[in-house]
Amino acid sequence: MMRKSKDNPTAEIDFVIPWVDGSDKEWLVEKAKYDPSAMLNSDSPVRYRDWDNLHYWFRAVERFAPWVNKVHFITWGHLPPWLNTENPKLHIVNHRDYIPEKYLPTFSSHTIELNMHRIEGLSEQFVYFNDDMFITAPTVPEDFFKGGLPCDCFGLNCIYFGHDSAGHFNGSNMEVINTEFKEKRAIMKRDFRKWFSPKNGLRKNIKTLMLLGWEWFPGFNYNHLPTSFLKSTFEEVWGKYHDVLDKTCLDKFRTESNVNQWLMKYWQLCKGSYAVRSDSIGECFHIEEKNFGELIKALSVQQYKMVCINDTPRTIHFEEKKQKVKDCFEVMLPEKSSFEI
């Protein structure tokens, strides 16, 4: 465990991970009350099909991040049958335990994520994982927080609006960002070394340079990897833009006008409340035929400290790919963790 210091008064770092069992009949019945097509597969199967690798997520945490203070496991109510709920580092969090009642039940990841700061006992410093994001090599706390600041990479970017993209959410996020942070050039001058740090990588720095001409923020690069957050960031944004977040959370399902938790990441970047870390710490693999071999190689040699294994509508031969990924994890993490029965 990290020791507290003058520069890092809140040393504890928690992990937060939400999980849903999309095959749970009770969950499907509840969902069908608000979306009659739920029982007939209302969402793309990509969002809920099971890669059967969650236990490796816990094994990786125990082996590669033993310093973590607490793991907050968010669930609608269902639990993996193998999960050791008695593990002292594990906190099972039901939606009703932290999400305000007026937003429940919810089937929107945005509502689940935007209210994370309300989780009882959550540390000021926490790292948010999707269940397709894994630690794959030894880490230290300074990979996620330095001097009490979340670690991140900076890069300006343009928003992509396309079929099945997150462009609409990003557009809503940027509406808030450009309302709150009107002095882009002043922020750039203040954080010049962060904006153009070699750690961001050449491509990000070139994009940032090309987008400096606009007075407003066009968008940010988003690495689809575990994100370091300050709980106080959520509290601040909720305090200033309650109506915007409230409107999103009242939607039972994700809606194009929603903001999402990326808003909190972008807020930290604009405030300068982050420490720059190397862009090479991790990689997101949107699984397609052309890059699947790269994923397998990366897992086999533990090329990165973190990876995202992102299922997509273009992921074909699913069962075959699932088994190959599991085989890699089994070689990397063959022993049960204390999070398993």
N, C-alpha and C positions, 0 to 999 in steps of 0.2 A: 504494500500500500504506500502511496505517496505521502511524504511528510509535508505538513503545512509550513509555509514560509511567508516572509513579508511580501514577496512578489506573487505568491500564489496562496492567498488566505483560505480558499476553498479547494482543497486538494482532491477531494473525492470526485471520481468520474464514473457516472452510471451509463449503462447501455439501455436503449429502449428498442424493442422490436414488436411490431404487431403481427398477428397471424390469424388467418381465417381458414376453416375447413370448409371449402366450397361444396363438399359432398354431404355435409351434415343435413339430414332431412328436417330436423327441427328448425335449423337456420333457414333452409329453403322455404319452409312453410311460413315462417315469420316474414321473410322477404316478399313472398307472394301476396301478402296482405297489402303491400304498397306497390307491387309490380306483379300483376297476374301472370306475366310470362316467365317469372323466375323459375318455376318448376319445369319449364320447357327450355331452360338455358337462355336467360335474358341477356347475359353478357357473353363476350367471347370466351370460349373455354380456356384461352391462354391465361386469363386473369386468375383462374382457379385450379387448373390442372396441377397435379401434385408431382413434383420432382423427387419426392421422398428423400430429401437430404437435410431436413431441419435438424436432425440429431447431430449432423456434422457441424452445423453452425455452433451448437453448444460445445462440442468437443474442441473446436477451434478457439472459442473464447477462453476455455479453461487452459488450453495449452499455450496459445499465442498471446493472450491478454490476461494473465492470472492476477494482474494488479487491479482489475475492474472492481469497483465497490459493490454494485448491485446490477442485476439484470431485471428490467421491468418488462414482463411478457404480457402484451395486450391481447385480449381475446374476447369474442362475443360470449363465450361461456364454455365452448368446447376446448379440450386439451388433448395433446398427443398421448396415447396410452402408455408410452414409455417414459414420460416426463416425471422426474423425481420432484414432486411439489414440496418436499421437505428440505430441499437444499437451502441453506441459510442465505445464499447470495441471490436466490430467486424470489421475485415478487410477482405473483399472478395478479394481473389487473383486468378486471371486467369493465366493459364499457360503462356500465352504470356506476362504477366506483369513482370515475373522474369526469365523465362527460355530463354537462348539465342536462337535467331531465327533459327540458323542452326540445333538445336535439335528438332524443332517443325515441324509438330505435333508429340507428343510422346504418346505412350500407355504403357510406361514402368515406373513402380513405382520407379525404380532406378534413372532415369533422374529427375523425380519429386522431389525425396528426396535429391539427391546429389547437387542440386542447391538451396536448401532452404536458404542458407546464402545470396542469392541475393534479397530476398524479401525486398521491400522498408519498412523501419521503423522497421525491426526486431531487437529486443534487443539482446545484446551480450549473455545473458543467455536465453535459450528457451528450452521448453520441447516438444518433438515430439511424437505425438499420431498417431497410426493407428485408423481407425474408429471402430475397435472392442475392443478398450482399454478404460476403464471407471474408473473414480474416484468414489469410493463407500463409502467413509467415510470422515470426516473432515480432511483436510490437512493444513500444514503450509509451507511457502516458504522453510524452512530448510529441508523439506522432499525431495527437489529437488536440492537445492544449499546451500552450506555452505562456507562462506568466499569467495564467488565468484567462487567456484569450483563446478562442477556438482557432484551430489551424485550417487553412483553406488556400485555394489557388484563386488568383484574380484573372479575369479576362472579360472584356466587353464582347458582345456578340449580337447578331440580329436574331429576331424571333422567327422560327419556321412555323408557318401555318399550313398544315397539310392533313390529309386523311389520317385519322387515328393518332394525331400528334397532340402534344401538350401546349400547343401554341396559344390556344384560347386562355388557358390558365395563366400562362406567362404574360399574356397581354394584360390581364386583370392585375397581376402582380406589379407590372411596370407602371400601371396607372397610379397605384398607391405610391410606389417609389418616386415617381416624378412629381407627385403632389407634395411629398414630404421633403425630398432632397432636390432643391431647385438649382443649387450652385455646383453643377458638375465640375466645372473647371477649378473651382476652389478646392473641391474634394480631391481632384487629381493632383493639384499642387501640394496639398497636405500629405497625400499618400503616394507620391510619385515613385518612391523606391519600392513600394508594395505593388503598384500597378505594373511596373516594368522590371520586377525582380526576375533574374534568370531562372529561378525556381518554377515560375509559371510555365516555362517552356516557350520556345521560339514562336510557335504558331499562335499561341494566345497573345503574346506580346505584339505580334504583327497585326492581328485583328484589332487589338485595343488601339494601336497607333492609327489604323485606318478609320476608326470610328470616333476619334477625338473631335472631329469637326462639328459634330452635332452638339448643341447646347444641353440636350437632355440625354438620359440613359436609354439607349435603344434595346438593351437586354444584356444578359450576362451569360457567360459560358456556364453550363451546368454539368459537372462531372457526376455521373450517376453512380455515386459511391456513398458509403456512410458519411453522414454530415455531423460536424461538431456544432453544438448549440449552447448558448447561455439561456437558462430559464428566464432570466430577466429580460431577454430580448422579446420573448413571447408576451410577457407581462406588459412591456412597453408598447408593443404594436397593438395589443388588445385594448390598452388604455387610450390610444390615439385614434384607432380605426375600428372601434367596437362594432359599429353598424355594418361595415364591410364584412368583417369576419362572422358576425352574427347571421347575416344574410346567407353566406356560404353554408354555415353549419345547420341552418334550417332546412336545407335541401336534403332529402333522404338519400339521393343518389348524386353522383358527380354531374355537374351541370356546366356548360361552357362558360357561363359568367363567373364561375367560382374563382377565388384565389386559392393557393395551396401553401404548404409549408416552405416552398422555395422562397416565398416572400420573406421569411425570417432570415434565411441565408443571405438574400440580397440586401436586407436591412443591415445586417452585420457588416457586409462589404462596404456599404455606403457610409456607415458610421466610422469605419476604420477599426472596428472591434474584431480584429482577427490577426493572426500571425501567419505569414506566408510559409507554405511547405512545398516540397517538391511535387510536381505534377506526375512524376514517375512512381509515386507511392502505390498507385492502383490503376486498374483498367476495367472498363465496362465492356462486356461482350454481348452485343445484341445478336442472339444466336441465329445464324444463317449457315448455309452450306459452305460459303467461301471462307468463313472465319472460325468454324468449329475446331479445326485442327489447331489454330492458334490458341484457343481456350485450353484444349487438352494439353498442349505443350506448356502453357503458362502454369497450369495446375501441377503438372508432373515435375517441373523444376522449381516450383514455388517462386516464380519470377517476380510477383508483386506481393506486397503486404496485404492488399485487399483486392477483391474482384467482385464484379456484379455479373451474375449469369442471368441475363434478361431474356425471358421467353418472348417470342414475337409470333405474329400470324405467319411469318415466313419460316418458322422453325418446323421443318418437315422431318419425318422419321423420328418422331418424338421419343418413343420407347427406347429405340436404339441409342439415341443421344443421352437420354436419362441414365441408362446403364453405364455408359462410358464415363459420364461425370461422376457417378457413384463409385465406380472402380477407382478413379483418381483420388477421391476423398478417402476411400478405404485404405489405400496405400499410405496416404498422408496422415490419416487419423484413425488408426485401426482399433484403438482402445476406447472403451466406454468412458464417458466423463461422469463426474459426480452429479450431473444434471439428469442422468439416466437411471432408471430403476435397474 
